């Protein structure tokens, strides 16, 4: 709902009716709601994988930078 309102307000500043801006704002809001959780999940997974890798290297004495 916020995206539609913001899009309409921005579109009306250009002298348009605001309907097109409301539609684009809604599409953008739906896209953010879909993409943001995926990006957050990817970032958490990457951090966990990196941390496990570092812990494994420390536990086994493997140092990738010396080889």
N, C-alpha and C positions, 0 to 999 in steps of 0.2 A: 504494500500500500504506500509506503514511504517513497519508493522509487517512482511510482506513478505521479504522486503529488509533486515531487521535485522535478521530474521531467516536464510536467505540464507548466510549472512555473518558469522554467528555463525557456521552454518553447514560446510561452506568451511574451517573454521579454523581446523576442525577435519579431513580434507582431503577428504571430500565427495564432491559431485557435487554441492550441495546447493539447489537442487530441493526439496528434502524432508524437509529441513529447511524452505524453502519458503512456502511450503504447511502448515506446522505446525504454522509458523508465521502468515499466513493468518487466520487460524482457531482460533488461540489465539486472534488475533485482533478482529475478528467478535464476539467472546465470550465476550470480554471485552466491546465491543459496545452494546451488549445485556444485560449483567449482571449489568454493572455500573449504568445505569439509574434506574433499578429496585431497586438496593441497596440504591441509593440516595433517591428515592421516599419512600422507607420503613423507612429510617432514618428521613426524614422530617416528615412523618406521625407519627412516634414514638415520636418525639420531640413535635409536636403539641398536641398529646394525653396526654403526660406527663404534658405539660404546662397547658392544660385545666383542667386536674385532680388536679393539685396543686392550680390553681385559684379557682376551685370549693370547695376544702377543706378549703381554706382560707376564702372564702365567707360564707360558711355554718358553719364554726367553727369546722368541722370534722378534727380530727388529728388522722391518722391511727397509729401513733407510740405510742399513749397513751392507746390503747385499747387492 
